[in-house]
Amino acid sequence: MRRLVLIPALMFAATSLSFSQDKGFGLGIILGEPTGLSAKYWLTKKNAIDGGIAWSFKGSGFLHVHGDYLWHFPNVFKSSERFVLYTGPGIRFGGGKRGGVFGIRVAGGIEYWPKGAPVDIFVEIAPIVDLAPSTRASFNAGIGVRYFFE
């Protein structure tokens, strides 16, 4: 019986140590405007795509979907902890009772990559220019966490 418990525990410990926040696929949540699911997929050590499916509480509320191409700057802060700045362009779609919207956005933020844990914790702000059905400016902002699978 001990072997049945020990083998999965050792496998989990070994794979947990190999996880990294700068590769693979991450899935988690973002809280703010909008609030929902957040995903990230690394293309290289410094570039990734991220996206979200969330609920916006503006007005009468609407479903918000966005995607961004991100550049990461891991060596800005000289610290024993891992804080990483990022920025990049993206698009967003939304739909609700008042109709749909389409816009462009520029996401930017900071991530904290805890040592030895396959997660990132992030704070993000994204100015938006909606192009349809009319032109107007707004922004998204939130805090989130993602778990990374390699």
N, C-alpha and C positions, 0 to 999 in steps of 0.2 A: 504494500500500500504506500509506503514511503516513496518508493521509486515513481509511482504514478503522480505523486505531488511534486517531487523533486525535479523530474525531467521538464515539465512545463514551466516551472519556476526558473530553472536555469536557461531555458530557451528564451523566456521573456526578458531576463536580465541581459543576456548576450545581445539580443536584438535592440533593446533599449539603449545600450551603450553605443550602438552603431548609428542611431538616429541623429540627424542634423537638421537645423532649421534652414539651411541654404541648399537643400536638394530635396527632390521628391515632391509629394503632394500633401497639402495641409487642408484641413477642414475644421471649421469652428463657427463661432458666433460673433456678431458685431452688435453693440448696443449704442443707440444714439438716433440720429436722423439720417438714414432709416435704420431699423432694427430687424435683424434676421440672420441668415446663414452667410458665411464667408468662406471662400476657397482660394487656394494659391497653388500654382504649379511652377516649379523652377525649370527654366530653360538652360541657364548657365549658372556659374557661381555668383554672378552679379545681376542677372536679368530673370524676371519672372512675369507671369500673367496672373492676375487675380480677378475675382469676380464676386458678386453678391446677389442674392435673391432675398429681398427684404420688404418690409411694410413701412411705408412712409406715413407719418402722422400729420403731414401738412394738409391743410384744408379739410376735405372730407375723407382723406386717406387714399392711398393707392399702392399698388404693387410696383416695386422698384427693382429693376435688374440692371447691373452695371458690369463692365469689364475694363481692365486697365493693363497696359504694358508698363512694367516698372524697372527702373534702374536703382540699384542699391549701392550705398557708399559705406562700407563696413569699417573704414579706418579713420573716420572723422573724429571720434572720441578716443582719447588715450586713457584707457581704463582697464582694470582687470575684469570688469563686466563687459558684456557684448551688447552695445547699443548701436543700431544701424539706421541711418537715414535713408529714405527712399522717395522717389517721385516718378511720375509718368503720366502720359495722356490716356484717356479712355472715352468710352461712350456710355450713355445710359438711356434706358427706356422705362416708361412708366405707364400705367393704365389704371383707371378707376371710374367712378361715377361721372366725373366731368370730362371723360375722354382720355386720350393718350398724349404722351410727351416723348420727344426725342431730343437729346442734347449731347454736348461734349463736356468733358470734365478733365481736370488735372489733379490727380491725387498726390498727396504728399504726407509724410508722417515719419514716425520713429518707432522702431521695433526693439523690444528687449528679448534677447535669446538667452534664457537661463542655461547655465552650464549643466550638461548631463541630463537635460530634459528635452523631449521631442516636441516642444511647444514654442510658439512665439506669442508675445503680448504686444499689442500695437495701439497707437493713438494716431488717428488720421483725420485730415481735413481735405475736402475736394471742392474747389470752386466749380460751378456749373454754368454753362450758357445753353439754355434750351433753345432749339432752333425751330421746333414745330410743337404745337400748332401756332405758337407765336414766340417771338424772341424775348427772353427775360433771363436775368441772372439770379442765381441762388447758390447754395452750397450744401454739402453733406459733411457731417462730422460724427465721429464715433470712437469707441474704444472696443477692442476685441481680443480674442484669444483663438489660436488654431493649434490643433494637434497634427503632427507630421508623420506620414506613413512613407517609408522608403521603398 
